[in-house]
Amino acid sequence: MGGKGVIWATAEDLAKNRGKVLSLYRQILRSLNSPELSLSFAARLTRKAEVRGMFWVGSDERSLHNIADLIDAAEYSLSFLKKGELPPRYIT
């Protein structure tokens, strides 16, 4: 991502991340439908709305470091969902 010493994302950087971000978004939404998660229908809809909100807010991010952190956080959350667990809300 990005050139040497550059901290702001260029259009090229954003285009490189687009596929990965869309894939993570879809995988997370699909994982929330897993029968392994003991969530009611309303809870599933609430979690999906939270995910959509997080990705919507993240879509305005232009810092390369923050974009990388957001992708890492999404991958971390997805790793829990794939195991049938909800990711922790707060990391201490």
N, C-alpha and C positions, 0 to 999 in steps of 0.2 A: 504494500500500500504506500503510495506516495513517493516522492523523491526525497533526496537527502536534505534534512533540515526543514522540510515542509510539514506544517502541522494542520493545515486546512485541506479538506478534501476537494479535489478537482472533479469535474464532470466525469473524467475517466475513472477516477477512484470509485465514485458512486456507482458507475456502470458495472465495475468489477464486482462490487458487493451485492448488487441487486439480486442476482440469482440465488446466492447463498441466503440472503435475508428472506426472500420469498419462500425458499425451501424450509427454513427454520420455522417461519410463521405457519406454514401449512402443516408441518409435522407436529408442532405444538398443539394446534387446534385439533388435529386428528387424534393425538394422544389423549386429549381430554375426554374423548368419547370412549375410552377403554373401559370395558366392564370390570377391570381389575381395580379401578378407582371407585371407592365407595362414596359416590356423589349422587345427590338427587338431580332430577332434570333441571330444576331451578339453579342449583349450585353449579352445574355444568355451564349453563347459560351465563351465569355471573362470572365464572372463571374465563370463559371465552371473551366476554366483554372487556375484562381486565387485560387480557392478552392483546386484543385489538387496540385498546387505549395505549398500552405501552409501545406497541409498534408504531402507532400513529404519532405519538410524541417523539419517539426515536427517529422518525423519518425526517425531522427538521434538523437533526444533528449534522454538523459540518466538521467537527474536530476528528482527525484520524484516530487519536487515542481513545476518544469517547466511543467512536463507532466500533473499534476493536473490543472495547470493554462490553458494549451492549451485545455484540455477537457472542462473546465468551459467556455472558450471563444467560443468553438464550440457549446456548449449547449445554450449559450446566443444568438449567431447568429441564431441558429435554432429556438429559440423562436420568433424572429422577422419574420423569413421566414414563419413560420406556421400561423402568423397573416396576411400574405400577404404584409409585409413590408420588405424593404431592411435594414439590420443592418447598424448602423452608422459606417462610416469608421474610425472615430477618437472619442475616449471617452475623454471628458474633465472633 
